[in-house]
């Protein structure tokens, strides 16, 4: 089984959309409620580049995309531009194989070379696996927003983590 991490390309969009839609439909991990179409997810995809602060990396196995990690704009106001929000999503059947670690290693190495000062991650609670990987990469909890989102008829807390880059 061949595993490769690389920058995402537009041909990955269908697989990325399917992967993310799984989390929309089946988990509270994301607060998106409605699954994306390829057209609507293309807007999200367009923010990424192969240089700069906003990156999208995929992990593929045997030519199939099975996960991704990204860094995106934290807030739209210009003073926030050296802060990014990071996310990571893996095919649920691949968890525990070190793929998330490999993705984040590559992403943070790339971000070290950019004008990025802080990375942030919001984690819907409970999500022990996500908390563990973020702490593994030096993220520290900076607080919990209580019952900040409602999905599946239930309110969910989100714990925010931050990490210094550079």
C-alpha positions in Angstrom: 0.0 0.0 0.0 1.5 3.3 -1.2 0.8 6.4 1.0 1.6 9.9 -0.3 1.1 13.4 1.1 0.9 16.1 -1.4 -0.8 19.5 -2.1 -4.4 19.1 -3.2 -5.3 19.6 -6.8 -8.8 20.4 -8.2 -9.1 16.8 -9.3 -9.3 15.9 -5.6 -12.4 18.0 -5.0 -14.9 15.2 -5.4 -13.1 13.0 -2.9 -12.6 15.9 -0.5 -16.3 16.8 -0.7 -17.4 13.3 -0.1 -15.0 13.0 2.9 -16.2 16.2 4.5 -19.9 15.5 3.8 -19.5 12.2 5.8 -18.6 14.4 8.8 -21.5 16.8 8.1 -24.1 14.0 7.9 -22.8 11.7 10.6 -21.0 13.7 13.3 -21.1 17.0 15.2 -17.4 17.5 14.3 -18.3 20.3 11.9 -21.2 22.6 12.4 -22.1 22.6 8.8 -25.6 21.1 8.5 -26.2 20.6 4.8 -23.9 18.5 2.7 -21.9 20.4 0.0 -22.2 20.1 -3.7 -19.0 20.1 -5.8 -19.9 23.6 -7.0 -20.3 25.0 -3.4 -17.2 23.3 -2.1 -15.2 24.8 -5.0 -15.4 28.2 -3.2 -13.8 26.7 -0.2 -11.1 25.0 -2.3 -10.2 28.3 -4.0 -8.7 29.8 -0.9 -5.7 27.5 -0.9 -2.4 27.7 -2.8 0.9 25.9 -3.0 2.6 28.8 -1.3 1.6 31.2 1.5 -0.4 30.8 4.7 -3.4 28.9 3.3 -2.5 25.3 2.4 -4.5 22.2 1.7 -2.6 18.8 1.8 -4.1 15.5 1.0 -3.0 12.0 2.0 -3.7 9.4 -0.6 -3.3 5.7 -0.5 -3.1 3.7 -3.8 -4.3 6.8 -5.7 -7.3 7.4 -3.4 -7.6 10.5 -1.2 -8.3 9.3 2.3 -7.7 12.5 4.3 -6.7 16.1 4.4 -5.3 18.9 6.5 -5.5 22.6 5.8 -4.7 26.0 7.1 -7.2 28.8 6.4 -8.0 32.4 7.3 -8.7 32.7 11.0 -10.7 35.9 10.8 -11.3 38.3 7.9 -9.9 41.4 9.6 -6.4 42.2 8.4 -4.7 42.3 11.8 -5.5 38.6 12.1 -3.6 37.7 8.9 -0.7 36.0 10.7 -3.0 33.6 12.4 -4.5 30.6 10.7 -7.1 28.0 11.6 -6.2 24.4 11.0 -8.4 21.4 10.4 -7.8 17.8 9.7 -10.2 15.1 8.4 -9.5 11.4 7.8 -11.6 8.7 6.3 -13.0 7.1 9.5 -11.6 3.7 8.4 -8.0 4.9 8.5 -7.8 6.4 11.9 -5.0 5.2 14.2 -2.5 4.6 11.4 -0.5 7.8 11.9 -1.9 9.5 8.8 -3.0 12.5 10.8 0.4 12.9 12.4 2.0 12.7 9.0 -0.3 15.3 7.5 0.2 17.7 10.4 4.0 17.3 10.3 4.0 18.3 6.7 1.5 21.2 7.1 3.4 22.7 10.1 6.7 22.4 8.4 5.3 24.4 5.5 3.8 27.0 7.8 7.1 27.5 9.5 8.4 29.0 6.3 5.5 31.4 6.0 4.6 34.6 7.8 2.4 32.8 10.4 2.5 33.5 14.1 -0.3 31.4 15.6 -2.4 28.4 14.6 -5.8 27.8 16.1 -8.1 24.7 16.1 -11.7 24.5 17.3 -12.7 21.0 18.5 -16.3 20.0 19.0 -16.5 18.2 22.4 -16.2 15.3 23.0 -13.5 14.4 20.5 -10.6 12.8 22.3 -8.7 11.8 19.1 -8.7 15.4 17.9 -7.6 16.7 21.3 -4.8 14.2 21.5 -3.3 15.0 18.0 -3.5 18.8 18.6 -1.8 18.4 22.0 0.8 16.2 20.4 1.7 19.1 18.1 2.0 21.6 21.0 -1.4 23.1 20.9 -2.7 24.3 24.3 -6.3 24.8 25.3 -7.3 28.5 25.5 -10.9 28.0 26.5 -14.3 26.4 25.8 -17.2 28.0 24.2 -20.2 26.4 25.9 -23.1 25.2 23.8 -22.0 27.4 20.9 -23.5 25.2 18.2 -26.7 23.2 17.7 -26.7 20.1 15.6 -28.7 17.0 15.7 -31.1 18.7 18.1 -28.4 19.1 20.7 -26.1 21.9 21.8 -22.3 21.3 21.5 -19.3 22.9 23.2 -16.2 23.8 21.3 -12.7 23.8 22.9 -10.2 26.2 21.2 -6.6 25.4 21.0 -3.6 27.5 19.9 0.0 26.9 18.9 2.9 29.2 18.2 4.4 28.9 14.7 7.9 30.0 14.0 
